[in-house]
Amino acid sequence: KKGRMHFVATLAQPTTETGRSRRLFSSLLRNNLKKGRRPSSACAHFMDRRAQFIASAAASSEPAGSSKVIFYTNRLCPYAHRVWLALETTSTPYEMIEVDLANKPDWFYKISSSGMVPCIQTSSRVLSDSVPICLSLATTSPLPLAPTPTHNQSRDSPLDALSRDLSRHLNLHMDDQLFRAVARRSPSSLSSLLSGLNGFASDWVDSGRLASAPKGPAGLSLLDVVAYPFIRRAIMHVTSMTPSGRSRDAVPFSVEEWGRSLEDVPAIRATEVTQADMESLHRHLQKYY
């Protein structure tokens, strides 16, 4: 009860840093499930607050790309990869600073109290959480991600629906299925990850929902930016765990084709994940899973 009250109180605070709230929500939900309880009503409260935060980020009068921004990141983090893609796609001037996730410096907590990446800093504000940052860049930069800002900020918007479905298919908030699979490299984790990829294929690729999203001049839609870092890592992990020549039998064909269709986009090439990055992510995640 005390943890739930603290969680709700944290969400009620007017803050641009939602990383801590997300972690509190994940912990609260996981504990409820372990005890055999139904997920707390805090779930709906969390999504409402998150939708309000995204809306406020989009409505900000200061364009995120109006001046050079400082981008705090780590190459291992798919959430940070989203922001990196958005910065490149929108041609936003930025300075990138790598933060050691295993040994975060004290100065970083003065910028982001949660200590989470990604985080961008301008002359007047600090933004955390990948989706609000990407949305701000998508709608206010000189080279927007979409020809027109067609994504409204309701709970039913394509952006929020995609974020929820990625979390559901890859269990990003509840069990970190993607990260657990990369850390353990076990057959059972691989099977669960393939199931998630098939769900993503059915809901977003085969249905045409990703393809129908408006793309900006640089060749990416906002939905591409939000989905690609996680799906790319999932595909790379599945391929590394599958015998040579059988990766197409494992990864849904439509998902693989969607990823390949983006390979020649300049922002994708500039921020591409390498196998060395995946090995580093594997070693890092082994400490936690």
N, C-alpha and C positions, 0 to 999 in steps of 0.2 A: 504493500500500500504506500509506504513511504517513497519507494522508487517510482511508482506511478505518478504520485503527486509532484515529485521533483521533475519528472519528464514533462508533464503538462505545463508546469511553471516555466521550464526552459523554453518550450515552444511559444509561450505567451510573450516572451521577451522580444522586443524589436531588434533583431540582429540580422546581419547579412551573412553570418557564418552558421550554416546549417549542418556542417559535418558532425558536430557534437550531438545535435538533436537526432540525426540519423542513427548514430551509434547507440544512443539511449533507446531509441525505438526498437532497433534490432535486438538489443539485450532484453528489453521488456517482453517482446513478442516471443523470443526463444524460451524464456523462462516460463511463460504461460503455457506454451505447447508442451514443455517437458513435464509440467504438472497435470497434463491432461485437460487443461482448460481451453475454452474457445478463445481465439485472439481478442485482446482487449479492444474496447471501443476507441482506445487511443489511436488505433490504426486510421480510422476515418478522420479523427481530429488532426493527425499528422498530415494526411493528404490535403486537407482543407488549408492548413497553414502553409504547406509547401506550394499549393496553387496560388495563394495570396502572395507569397514571396516571389514566385516567378513573374506574376503580373506586375509587381512593383519594380522588378529588375527591368522588364521590357519597357515600362513607362518612364524610366529614368530620363531626366532631361539632358543628362550629360552622356554623349555617345562614348562607348567604351573605347572606340578607336580614334577619338578626337585628338589624342596625343599618345606619345609612346607609353606603353604600359609595361610593368614588371610582372613577369609570369613565373610564379613559383611552382615547380613541377618535379616529377621524377619519371624517367623513361619507363619504369616498370608499371606505372599506374595507368590503367585504361581510362579512369575518370579524367586524369590529366591529359591523356591522349585526345580526348574529345575537345578540350579547350585548345590544345596545340593545333588540331585540325581547323578549328573555327578561326583561330588567329591567322593561319596561313591562307585559308580560303577567302577571308575578308580583306586580306592585304593590310592587316592592322600592324603598325610598327610596334615591336615588342623587344624586351630584353629577357632572356630566359635564364633563370637561376635554378640549378638542380639542388634539391633538398635530400639529404641522406635520410631515408626512411628508418633505417636501423639506429641512427644516432642523430636525431633532430637537434639542431643548434638552438640554444636559448633565445637568440635574437628572432628566430622564426615565430616563436610563441607570442612575441610582442606584436607581430603583424597579424597572425592568425591564432587566436586563443585556443582553437581546437587542435592546432598542430597538423591539420590535414591539408593535403594537396588534392586538387589544384586550387590555386589562389592567385588572383590578379590584383595589382595595386596601381591606382592612378594617382594623380595629384590630389584628388579630393575624396577618394573612397577605396575600400577594399571589398572585393567580392569573392565569396567561396561557394562551393558546390557547382559541379560542372554544368548542369542543365541551365540554371539562371545565367551563368556566365555566357554560355553559347547563345542563349536566347537574346541577351543584351547585344552581343556582337552581331547576331544575325539581323537584328532589326534597326541598329543604329549606326553601323559602320558604313564608310563610303562605298564599299563593295559588298552589299548584303548577300546573305546565303540564299535568300529567296527573292524573286522579282518583286513580290509584294508581301508584306507581313500578314499572311493569311491564317496564322495559327493563333486562335483566341486562347485565352488562359483559363478556360473552364476545366473542370475535372474530365470532360469528355473530349478535349482537344487531341489531335493526333500525337502531339509531342508528349503529353502526359500518358496517353494510352500506350505509346511505345515504351516509355520509361517503366511503366507498371508491368508490361509484358516481358521486357528483358529481365526484370527482377523476378517475375514469376517463373519464366522458363529456365533461367540460370540460377535461381534462388540467391540473388545477390544480397538481399537484406536478411534472409532467414538463416541460410546455411552456407552462403558463399560457395555454391557448388562449383563454379568455374575455378575459383582459387584453390579449393580443396582438391579438385581433379588435377590441376597443374602440380600441386605440392606432392600428392601421393602417387600419381601415375599408376593407379590400380585399375584392374578390369572393371570393378564395380563403379568407380568414379567415372570411367570412360563411358560406360553404358548410360549413366544418368545424364552426362553431358550431351551425348548423342540424342537422347530423348528430348532434351531442351532445345537442341538445334532443329529437330524435326517440328517441334511446336512453333518455334520462331518462323520456320519456313512456311508452315501452314497458315499462320495468322498474318504474316506481313509480306512474304515474298510471293508465294503462289497466289495469294489473293490480289496482288497488284497494288497493295496499299503503299509500299515503299516506292514503286516505280511511278505512281501517280503524284507523289509529292513534288511541288514546284522546285526546280533546281535553279541555283543562282548562276551568274556568268562564269564562275570557276568550275561548274560541272557537278556540284554537290548540293543536296538538299539538307535542311536542318536535321531531318530524320536520318539521313546517311551518316552525318557527323555523330549523332548520338548512338547509333547502333554499331558502326563499323569497328571501333576499338575493341569491343567485347567479342563480337562475332569473329573478327580476324584472329584474336588470341585463341578462341575456342577451336577454330579450324586448324590452326597451327598445332595445337596440342593433340587434337584427334589424329592429324596426319602423322605426327611423330610417334604416336602410340599404335599406329596401324601398319601391318606388313606392307612392304614396298609394292606399289601397283594397285593397292586396294582402297586407297583413300576415297576414290569416287563412290565406292560402295558403302562407305561409312558416312561421309558428310552428305547431307541432302544436296542433290545436283543443283537445284534452283538457288540455294544459298551460295554454293561455290561459284556459280555463274554470276550472281550479284556481286560478289567480292571481286571477281576478275574484271567485271565491267568498270570498276573504279580504279583499277591498277594504274592506268595512264593519267589519272587526274594529278596535276602538279602537287597539290597539297597532300595527297596520299603518298606520293613518292618522297616528298620532303620529310614526312613524319613516319615513314614505314617502320614496322616492328620487324626486327631481325631474329634469327634463331638464337643468337647470342643473348638478346634481350630476354627471350623466353627461358633460357638456361639460368640467367640471373634471377628472373622471377621465381623459378622453381626453387633455387637455393634460398631465396628470401622467405618464401612461403613455408618452407619446411620448418621454420622456427615457430610457426603458429598453428600448423595443422598436422 
